[in-house]
Amino acid sequence: MMLLALFERASLMLMVLFFLGRTRLFKNALWKGKLNGLELFGLSALFCGFAVGGTYMGIPVEGALVNVRIVAIMAGGILFGPWVGIPAGIISGAHRYLIDLNGYTAIPCLISSVCAGIFAVVIHYRGSRKWLWLSGSLAGMVCEALTMLLILLLTPNGIGTGIVSQIAWPMIAGSMCTGMIIKRIQDIEDEKELTAAREARLALIIANRTLPFFQNLQDDTLTEVCAVIHECLEADAVAITDRQSVLAYIGTGHEYYDQQYHKQVSALTADAIQNDRITVDNNLRRYPAANFRSVAIIPLRENGQVTGTLKIFFCQPDRISDSMRELAVGLSQLISTQMELSRVKVLREMAAKAEFRALQSKINPHFLFNALNAISSLIRLRPTEARQVIAKLADYLRQNLSLSDGMIDIQDELRQVEDYVAIEQARFGPKLTVTFDVDDVNVDIPSLSLQPLVENAILHGIQSQPKPGTVHIAVKRLADRINVCISDTGRGIDPDVIELVATGQAIRDRIGLINVHERLKLLHGKGLTIRRLEPGTSVSFDLPIAHEEAA
């Protein structure tokens, strides 16, 4: 019966810990890892209270008290270290001694209480966390056995033996409750890891499901993002806003936002944007769209500036827990990053298109002027050849006007280069020789990639020297790639130009070279390789072989 009574008293401690474990203050103290002085003082006071309370709840037996004091001392010291275990042992031991100065068990209880605090601290530093509950139970039993031994040694034989025979078994067996208390505290600590694991898994699911929608960022894709978050968080509504209006809304109250004049953000949202702060309200009194009671409003940022918010609504109060808040913050960072990357991608594409159009507009009048001059000379001297050049010019211009800023088959690009070369050879005559060494390959390349390189070789290599020169165009299939190389025997490229191209800096008379280099880098991660030869220049780049072609 005494053993059951001890378990009842230990269960009271467990009950108190259960309710404390539901409080945010107690959880945060356990989850922090490293406790500050105030938190250690609070925990020390708590377990001192448990230990002293264990004495007061003791069952009197011939001048002794059957109690759970050692259980509280051991649990506090093992879990929280010397600042909890030692004070609990000393204070509760001194208290036990002072309330029964002349008692037979006062001194044994004082000594064993202090020893329990010391043993607990040793286990705290040296014990394995996995087995702390077992270590605590065994250490508690050892301390109670020490108490029994001290009673036998420090009291008259007959009295000590009588006391020990009645209380030894329930006191020693009751110390097993130490493990139960340790396990309960550890369960509260482990809740953080379990919650973090659930949040990480949920965030990963949301990230995987929303990532495709950010490839083409529009209002309807933001609605899809809201729908995924709404489903995964089991929220009543989810919204994404910019600084002035609601961009996407899913869930309860969507009819309200279907009206155009209700698209403006609420005062609560405007305040969160204006002050750049996370707003959580678990007792929302009034919201225009629906009867929401809990809301989290998290700012979205681009380039360090608040550009909008992510809003999560629940119809029940107190639904935005700390873990939900942290998850929402993580989602807002994910959305902010993806939106920023999407806009950067759009800006890159726009810039590439602008450069491409600028390159086309530069080529057409510049090249056309030189070609017409060459044709006018040929008409008088070699009219048949002039007609052939006119046909080549027509083909070239037709292809150039039909070019898109996307990818083109390399064979089509080479045909355009052949037309261009034929016109330039008519212009330069015997001064220019062009040779081709092209393997039978089928691969897509960025349109208008070869012609600017050939033009660069002719104008800056061959034309700038008084003697004749050769331009060699090679497309070779290698084991794991296709290599394209345009080389010339001209005067050689300036090393400063090579450095400027490598760093992507604009060069007024080399816009074609820079454009091709940057587009190749954007597509394949590596641009042009430019080398100065003796004599001449070599410009090359590699293209990956498609899987089906490699097969």
Buried (B, 14 or more C-beta within 10 A) or exposed (E): EBBEBBBEBBBBBBEBBEEBBEEEEBBEBBBEEEBEEEBBBBBBBBBBBBBBBBBEBBBEBEBBBBBBBBBBBBBBBBBBBBBBBBBBBBBBBBBBBEEBEEBBBBBBBBBBBBBBBBBBBBBBEEBEEEEBBBBBBBBBBBBBBBBBBBBBEBBEEEBBEBBBEBBBBBBBBBBBBBBBBBBBBBEBBEBBEEBBEEBEEBBEEBBEBBEEBBEEBEEEBBBBBBBBBBBBBEBBBBBBBBBEEBBBBBBBBBEBBEEEEBBEBBEBBBEBBEEEEBBBBBEBEEBEBBEBBBBBBBBBBBEEEBBBBBBBBBBEEEBBBBBBBBBBBBBBBBBBBBBBBBBEBEEEEEEBEEBBEEBBEBBBEEBBEBBEEBBEBBBEEEEEEBEBBBEBBEBBBEBBEEBEBEBBBBEBBBBBBBBBBBBBBBBBEEBBBBEEEBEEBEBBBBBBBBBBBBBBBBBBBBBEBEEEBBBBBBBBBEEEBBBBBBBBBBBBBEEEBBEBBEEEEEEEEBBBBBBBBBBBBBBBEEBBBBBBBEBBBBBBBBBBBEEEEEE
